[in-house]
Amino acid sequence: MSTRSSTVPPPPRVTPPRALPRRLYGSSVGKKAVMAVTGAILVLYLVAHMAGNLKIFLGRDAFDHYAHWLRTIGEPALPHRVFLTVTEVVLTAAVILHMWSAVSLARRARKARPVRYAARPAAHEHRYATHVMRYGGVVILLFVIWHLLDLTFGAVNPKGGGAEPYDKVVADFAPSHWYVTVFYVVAVVMVGLHLRHGLWSAFQTLGWGRQGRYRGLRLLADTVAALLVIGFVSVPVFVTIGVVS
């Protein structure tokens, strides 16, 4: 009588699960959530930054006091400029994560739909939005780099790094430097277009963009973007035409 030896199959290999944050970010939902959170951080910063910029219309003392106050927030509990440095680090991380999430989602969308959209109004709107977000992002990145080198570090500012903030702004946008004003205006307009599309996309992602709310949400996105553009552009324009000097 022959007996058959029974073989017990080896236990299946268990692949260690990825860390939860990595798994979440690896999904489209996670990337959209990161874009939404970082976008909200950047919008809040833009609103606060615009409000601070507008203090230049209150005069030299008010603007310089505000600029110096930013470096002393939290003193004496916090050392000089620590709060501002932490804010800059958070903003830098938000920009990097926002841009990387946008690039990742765009690549994933291209792989999922390799065939181009047919020529129809929705397709034209999609291509317009893509160009605004892609090329606008490049312009905004160059603008941020120039802005830091100019007003934060004073490396490219006509007055240098040791001048008072009010004098730096006036020197930047003097009539003889009209090309700087033009670049600033173009960059801010691109920020506004980027923000307008970003807000509308966020409304749709949250499920708010229904038919009955479509017009109202469009108007809200347009209004927020327009107010920010007007607020930021007003400073260099009024310096260039001599209202602020």
HULINGI-V652118 format. One record per residue. N is the residue number from 1. RES is the residue in three letters. PSI is psi as a letter, one per 20 degrees, with the letter a starting at -180 (none if undefined). NEAR is the number of other C-alpha atoms within 12 Angstrom. D_LAST is the distance of its C-alpha to the last C-alpha in Angstrom with 2 decimals. Layout:
{{N | RES | PSI | NEAR | D_LAST} {N | RES | PSI | NEAR | D_LAST}}
This chain:
{{1 | MET | p | 3 | 108.65} {2 | SER | p | 4 | 105.24} {3 | THR | q | 5 | 102.16} {4 | ARG | p | 6 | 98.67} {5 | SER | p | 6 | 96.02} {6 | SER | p | 6 | 93.03} {7 | THR | p | 6 | 89.65} {8 | VAL | p | 7 | 86.80} {9 | PRO | q | 7 | 83.53} {10 | PRO | q | 7 | 80.82} {11 | PRO | q | 6 | 78.11} {12 | PRO | q | 7 | 75.07} {13 | ARG | p | 7 | 72.19} {14 | VAL | o | 8 | 69.40} {15 | THR | p | 6 | 65.99} {16 | PRO | p | 7 | 63.74} {17 | PRO | q | 10 | 61.11} {18 | ARG | q | 12 | 57.52} {19 | ALA | q | 10 | 55.24} {20 | LEU | g | 12 | 54.19} {21 | PRO | h | 14 | 50.42} {22 | ARG | g | 14 | 51.20} {23 | ARG | g | 14 | 53.60} {24 | LEU | g | 17 | 51.16} {25 | TYR | h | 23 | 48.34} {26 | GLY | i | 21 | 50.87} {27 | SER | q | 18 | 51.44} {28 | SER | h | 24 | 49.38} {29 | VAL | g | 18 | 49.02} {30 | GLY | g | 23 | 47.73} {31 | LYS | h | 30 | 45.16} {32 | LYS | h | 32 | 43.95} {33 | ALA | g | 26 | 43.79} {34 | VAL | g | 32 | 41.70} {35 | MET | g | 34 | 39.33} {36 | ALA | g | 31 | 39.11} {37 | VAL | g | 24 | 38.47} {38 | THR | h | 29 | 35.90} {39 | GLY | g | 34 | 34.22} {40 | ALA | g | 22 | 34.05} {41 | ILE | g | 24 | 32.52} {42 | LEU | h | 31 | 29.80} {43 | VAL | g | 29 | 29.10} {44 | LEU | h | 19 | 28.81} {45 | TYR | g | 22 | 26.41} {46 | LEU | g | 26 | 24.22} {47 | VAL | g | 24 | 24.23} {48 | ALA | g | 18 | 23.36} {49 | HIS | g | 20 | 20.65} {50 | MET | g | 23 | 19.03} {51 | ALA | h | 24 | 19.29} {52 | GLY | g | 26 | 17.60} {53 | ASN | h | 30 | 14.67} {54 | LEU | i | 30 | 14.20} {55 | LYS | i | 26 | 13.76} {56 | ILE | h | 33 | 10.05} {57 | PHE | i | 25 | 10.17} {58 | LEU | i | 18 | 12.12} {59 | GLY | r | 20 | 9.56} {60 | ARG | g | 23 | 9.33} {61 | ASP | g | 18 | 13.10} {62 | ALA | g | 19 | 14.29} {63 | PHE | g | 28 | 12.77} {64 | ASP | h | 26 | 13.99} {65 | HIS | g | 20 | 17.22} {66 | TYR | g | 25 | 17.84} {67 | ALA | h | 30 | 17.44} {68 | HIS | h | 20 | 19.81} {69 | TRP | h | 20 | 22.12} {70 | LEU | h | 26 | 22.80} {71 | ARG | i | 24 | 24.36} {72 | THR | j | 20 | 26.50} {73 | ILE | p | 21 | 28.00} {74 | GLY | i | 16 | 31.74} {75 | GLU | q | 15 | 31.85} {76 | PRO | j | 12 | 34.30} {77 | ALA | h | 11 | 36.56} {78 | LEU | q | 15 | 34.62} {79 | PRO | r | 15 | 33.43} {80 | HIS | p | 18 | 29.79} {81 | ARG | j | 21 | 28.05} {82 | VAL | g | 19 | 31.38} {83 | PHE | g | 21 | 30.37} {84 | LEU | h | 23 | 27.32} {85 | THR | g | 19 | 29.58} {86 | VAL | g | 19 | 32.24} {87 | THR | g | 19 | 29.81} {88 | GLU | h | 22 | 28.73} {89 | VAL | g | 14 | 32.44} {90 | VAL | g | 19 | 33.32} {91 | LEU | g | 25 | 30.61} {92 | THR | g | 22 | 31.77} {93 | ALA | h | 22 | 35.35} {94 | ALA | g | 26 | 34.52} {95 | VAL | g | 29 | 32.89} {96 | ILE | g | 21 | 35.90} {97 | LEU | h | 27 | 38.46} {98 | HIS | g | 32 | 36.81} {99 | MET | g | 30 | 36.78} {100 | TRP | h | 23 | 40.27} {101 | SER | g | 30 | 41.70} {102 | ALA | g | 30 | 40.34} {103 | VAL | g | 22 | 41.85} {104 | SER | g | 24 | 45.13} {105 | LEU | h | 26 | 45.47} {106 | ALA | g | 24 | 44.78} {107 | ARG | g | 15 | 47.46} {108 | ARG | h | 17 | 49.88} {109 | ALA | h | 16 | 49.37} {110 | ARG | h | 15 | 50.07} {111 | LYS | h | 12 | 53.25} {112 | ALA | h | 12 | 54.40} {113 | ARG | n | 11 | 53.88} {114 | PRO | h | 11 | 54.26} {115 | VAL | p | 9 | 54.90} {116 | ARG | q | 15 | 51.85} {117 | TYR | q | 15 | 51.27} {118 | ALA | q | 12 | 52.89} {119 | ALA | n | 11 | 50.79} {120 | ARG | r | 11 | 50.06} {121 | PRO | g | 11 | 46.98} {122 | ALA | h | 12 | 46.88} {123 | ALA | g | 14 | 47.05} {124 | HIS | g | 15 | 44.19} {125 | GLU | h | 16 | 42.07} {126 | HIS | g | 20 | 43.11} {127 | ARG | h | 19 | 42.17} {128 | TYR | g | 18 | 38.79} {129 | ALA | h | 25 | 38.10} {130 | THR | g | 25 | 39.39} {131 | HIS | g | 20 | 37.10} {132 | VAL | g | 26 | 34.04} {133 | MET | h | 30 | 34.93} {134 | ARG | f | 24 | 36.04} {135 | TYR | h | 20 | 33.49} {136 | GLY | h | 29 | 30.67} {137 | GLY | h | 32 | 31.60} {138 | VAL | g | 19 | 31.35} {139 | VAL | g | 26 | 27.86} {140 | ILE | g | 30 | 26.77} {141 | LEU | g | 23 | 28.45} {142 | LEU | h | 21 | 26.70} {143 | PHE | g | 27 | 23.32} {144 | VAL | g | 24 | 24.17} {145 | ILE | g | 20 | 25.27} {146 | TRP | g | 23 | 22.13} {147 | HIS | g | 25 | 19.98} {148 | LEU | g | 19 | 22.11} {149 | LEU | h | 19 | 22.07} {150 | ASP | f | 28 | 18.30} {151 | LEU | h | 31 | 16.89} {152 | THR | g | 28 | 20.24} {153 | PHE | i | 20 | 21.83} {154 | GLY | j | 25 | 19.03} {155 | ALA | h | 19 | 21.63} {156 | VAL | j | 20 | 19.69} {157 | ASN | p | 29 | 16.12} {158 | PRO | h | 25 | 14.84} {159 | LYS | i | 23 | 14.21} {160 | GLY | r | 21 | 17.59} {161 | GLY | i | 20 | 19.06} {162 | GLY | i | 17 | 18.69} {163 | ALA | r | 22 | 14.94} {164 | GLU | q | 25 | 13.51} {165 | PRO | g | 35 | 12.75} {166 | TYR | g | 34 | 9.13} {167 | ASP | h | 29 | 8.66} {168 | LYS | g | 34 | 10.98} {169 | VAL | g | 41 | 9.33} {170 | VAL | h | 37 | 6.05} {171 | ALA | h | 31 | 8.86} {172 | ASP | g | 36 | 11.09} {173 | PHE | k | 37 | 9.70} {174 | ALA | q | 29 | 8.34} {175 | PRO | h | 22 | 10.47} {176 | SER | i | 17 | 13.09} {177 | HIS | l | 22 | 13.62} {178 | TRP | h | 22 | 14.44} {179 | TYR | h | 17 | 17.65} {180 | VAL | g | 29 | 16.12} {181 | THR | g | 30 | 14.58} {182 | VAL | g | 22 | 18.07} {183 | PHE | g | 25 | 19.83} {184 | TYR | g | 33 | 17.88} {185 | VAL | g | 29 | 18.65} {186 | VAL | g | 23 | 22.25} {187 | ALA | g | 31 | 22.76} {188 | VAL | h | 37 | 21.59} {189 | VAL | g | 29 | 23.85} {190 | MET | h | 34 | 26.64} {191 | VAL | g | 40 | 26.09} {192 | GLY | g | 35 | 26.47} {193 | LEU | g | 35 | 29.64} {194 | HIS | g | 38 | 30.96} {195 | LEU | g | 38 | 30.42} {196 | ARG | g | 33 | 32.01} {197 | HIS | h | 33 | 35.07} {198 | GLY | g | 37 | 35.27} {199 | LEU | g | 33 | 35.34} {200 | TRP | g | 33 | 37.96} {201 | SER | h | 29 | 40.04} {202 | ALA | g | 26 | 39.92} {203 | PHE | g | 24 | 41.16} {204 | GLN | h | 21 | 43.99} {205 | THR | h | 19 | 44.90} {206 | LEU | i | 15 | 45.19} {207 | GLY | j | 14 | 47.45} {208 | TRP | i | 19 | 45.26} {209 | GLY | l | 22 | 44.92} {210 | ARG | r | 16 | 48.06} {211 | GLN | g | 12 | 48.72} {212 | GLY | h | 10 | 48.06} {213 | ARG | i | 16 | 44.71} {214 | TYR | g | 18 | 43.56} {215 | ARG | g | 16 | 41.38} {216 | GLY | g | 17 | 39.85} {217 | LEU | h | 25 | 38.94} {218 | ARG | g | 26 | 37.52} {219 | LEU | h | 19 | 35.33} {220 | LEU | g | 21 | 34.25} {221 | ALA | g | 29 | 33.33} {222 | ASP | g | 23 | 31.42} {223 | THR | g | 20 | 29.54} {224 | VAL | g | 28 | 28.54} {225 | ALA | g | 30 | 27.38} {226 | ALA | g | 24 | 25.47} {227 | LEU | g | 26 | 23.65} {228 | LEU | g | 35 | 22.61} {229 | VAL | g | 32 | 21.45} {230 | ILE | g | 25 | 19.40} {231 | GLY | g | 30 | 17.89} {232 | PHE | g | 33 | 16.95} {233 | VAL | h | 30 | 15.88} {234 | SER | h | 29 | 13.58} {235 | VAL | g | 37 | 10.89} {236 | PRO | h | 40 | 10.76} {237 | VAL | g | 31 | 11.45} {238 | PHE | h | 25 | 8.73} {239 | VAL | g | 29 | 6.12} {240 | THR | h | 28 | 8.62} {241 | ILE | j | 19 | 9.15} {242 | GLY | j | 17 | 5.85} {243 | VAL | h | 18 | 6.39} {244 | VAL | p | 27 | 3.80} {245 | SER | none | 24 | 0.00}}
